[in-house]
Amino acid sequence: MGVCLTLNLVVKADSREHAKTKLEDLIEAYVSDAIAQDEIDEYVPRHAPLLFYIEYLMLKLGSIFKPSRQPSLIFRESRQLRHA
């Protein structure tokens, strides 16, 4: 599963790589649609519920204190989006 906390988007996939690709594609489509409808300020950002952020924090702390048992991969938001 992949989650974008900033836009509250979720994807399900069989692998981390596939989840990352699906999430990047979904983010790009979401932002492109918001731009096309001239509603970017209404839909970006659209934050996930607080519980998602708490889970993210727990995963992040777990990866710092128990790096050998890292159950999740945390991606940084670094990809540039193409504007239509």
Secondary structure as GFF3:
##gff-version 3
##sequence-region A 1 84
A	DSSP	beta_strand	2	4	.	.	.	ID=ss1
A	DSSP	beta_strand	9	11	.	.	.	ID=ss2
A	DSSP	alpha_helix	16	36	.	.	.	ID=ss3
A	DSSP	alpha_helix	40	43	.	.	.	ID=ss4
A	DSSP	alpha_helix	50	65	.	.	.	ID=ss5
A	DSSP	three_ten_helix	67	69	.	.	.	ID=ss6
###
